[in-house]
Amino acid sequence: MLLATAAIVIGFLILIWSADVFIAGAAALAANLGMSPIIIGLTIVSIGTSAPEILVSLTAALTDAGELAIGNAIGSNIANIGLVLGMTLLIAPLKVHPGCMRRELPTLLLVTLGTAVLLIDGELSRVDGIVMLATLAVIMTSMLRGEATDPELLQEASELTRQPAPLRTAWLKFGGGLLLLVASSRLLVWGATGIAEQLGVSQLIIGLTIVAIGTSLPELAATVASALRGHADIAVGNVIGSNLFNLLAVMAIPGLIETQALSELVLYRDYLTMAGMTLLLAAAVYLSRGRRKSGDGGYAYIGRSLGLLLLAGYGLYYYWLYRTRQA
């Protein structure tokens, strides 16, 4: 137990650090190769922030721990909304961009519904995985076309690549970060499966809890730091983007490798909780649109009351997991 716990802690620390190195290297490499800043911001950096979940999912699937991978995807989405957004809202109210309400939030709702339709038969198959990845490609293409002229995004992306690292340094960061991501993911999955065996709980539960929270730590740190600096308006967009990647990329991986049988609780407990929290967030955003300020361009403002509600829902979900922990 002690060795497995140490593996999880060390694996998380290296995973989070190496993800930052990998993202910086990938962005610098793309900038040196002449890729436009907006494409770097919307693709490489977005995918890179989900690198811990993707690598953990791939490693788990390759080591016959597909349940852990599925639990990681769903549990990370629940943690992103309940824990990450909930805690951020307690620190500062969030301002939601109108573009997020027009594009990203409806897209997340449709993807949540569509993925449920794919999984309702109780299996995550190779066909399901291919459909998920194809949907992600369509969404990314649409976002690139729709947001490539957004002045705010262009400014953020330009700042990101204003002074890229030299090409040799970019390659070292990219390659070294990727190798550390793979190694730390393997260490984390080994420790997590060992904990599951020794505690007598399913790999799914470990994926929904320990692994999901650990891989959501970068989002938690980033959004809380943004709120403290007065830039909390980006938090909702970051969470939506992360959840889309989790549903369409992270969850697709175990299905591509081998058909995964899903227990009823995955759909009626875990997926239903994730969908319910997504609907709650969407309802709160749309109902609060333009409530606080006139002439604000249709921004929505969500505050501490929603944060408390999200954290309470997250706590209740953990109680539900405890009551059904052997499943």
Secondary structure, DSSP 8 states (H G I E B T S, - for coil): -HHHHHHHHHHHHHHHHHHHHHHHHHHHHHHHTT--HHHIIIIIHHHHHTHHHHHHHHHHHHTT-HHHHHHHHHHHHHHIIIIIIHHHHHHS-EEE-HHIIIIIHHHHHHHHHHHHHHHTTSEE-HHHHHHHHHHHHHHHHHHHHHHTT-HHHHHHHHHHTSS---HHHHHHHHHHHHHHHHHHHHHHHHHHHHHHHHHT--HHHHIIIIIHHHHHHHHHHHHHHHHHTT-GGGHHHHHHHHHHHIIIIITHHHHHHS-EE--HHIIIIIIHHHHHHHHHHHHHHHHTBTSS-TTSTT-EEE-HHHHHHHHHHHHHHHHHHHHTTT-
